[in-house]
Amino acid sequence: MPLTGPTIDVVTLFRDFFKSPLNESLLKKAQDKGLVKIRVHDLRDWTHDRHKTADDKPFGGGAGMVMKPEPIFECVEAIGKGAWVVLLDPQGEPMSQKLARHLAKKQHLVLIAGHYEGVDQRVKDRLVDQEISVGDFITMGGEAPALCLIEAVARLLPGVLGNAASVEHESFESGILEYPQYTRPREFRGWTVPEILVSGDHKKVKAWREAAAEQVTRQKRPDLLKLSRKSRIG
Ligand SMILES: C[S@@+](CC[C@H](N)C(=O)[O-])C[C@H]1O[C@@H](n2cnc3c(N)ncnc32)[C@H](O)[C@@H]1O
């Protein structure tokens, strides 16, 4: 299939990490249909010594190893001309739906997954356009965060999800959380589905969902409600 969507290049020391996730379900279909091209690069292919060394001890001492700058620069310079280069890093801008939408407009993304104690600071200072964090916690490497970002971006690309409307109402898209969802059976262990949802009255269903979304947000994420009010006003 001809490519109609963006290219996402992932730079990692652990290529196999991505094998299954990129070959399952919607991500696989999206690639098969040419809606996105995802390539995973082994950083060790850009090393030049016998041991394919990609990390070294930190200057100044301390625990752990730091990823060397040379292979990262060489790899990104070879594969990412004109691309928006992202480093997954706990110090980065917090990932959000807004940021996913912004990244989904880029034609070429390079995602660098760090490991060990992280990457040499010169990568951050001189190579990377943006650092992105998936939350205030530390994962073992940037692979899972990179996958998170790929999933968030890919599902926003035209044609990837069967039903575009399903994106519109989702949590965070409208600034608040999504309303509760139910499916068959109508009664399960004595717990029933709200009557309105089976009434067939679309207007009432819509109103119920709006109110329920607001209530869920008030309970679970009141901070979002404040933000969404602010953006509606100003
Ligand atoms: C063990 S972490 C290094 C943490 C680093 N020493 C620090 O304290 O900031 C190794 C790699 O995992 C990735 N990583 C860990 N937590 C992350 C997060 N919250 N968001 C994005 N990437 C993360 C980064 O690529 C990082 O270079």
The ligand as a Gaussian input file, in Angstrom:
#p B3LYP/6-31G(d) Opt

LIG

0 1
 C       15.993000       4.609000      34.322000
 S       15.576000       5.914000      33.247000
 C       16.754000       7.156000      33.646000
 C       16.269000       8.110000      34.667000
 C       17.246000       9.234000      34.943000
 N       18.404000       8.755000      35.618000
 C       16.591000      10.320000      35.803000
 O       16.692000      10.256000      37.006000
 O       15.925000      11.217000      35.227000
 C       16.109000       5.347000      31.690000
 C       15.339000       5.860000      30.500000
 O       13.984000       5.521000      30.608000
 C       13.180000       6.486000      29.964000
 N       12.180000       6.961000      30.937000
 C       12.089000       6.661000      32.231000
 N       11.041000       7.251000      32.811000
 C       10.407000       7.932000      31.845000
 C        9.247000       8.759000      31.804000
 N        8.533000       8.998000      32.888000
 N        8.907000       9.306000      30.620000
 C        9.634000       9.094000      29.507000
 N       10.745000       8.328000      29.489000
 C       11.129000       7.757000      30.616000
 C       14.115000       7.577000      29.472000
 O       14.361000       7.375000      28.090000
 C       15.350000       7.363000      30.316000
 O       16.522000       7.792000      29.656000

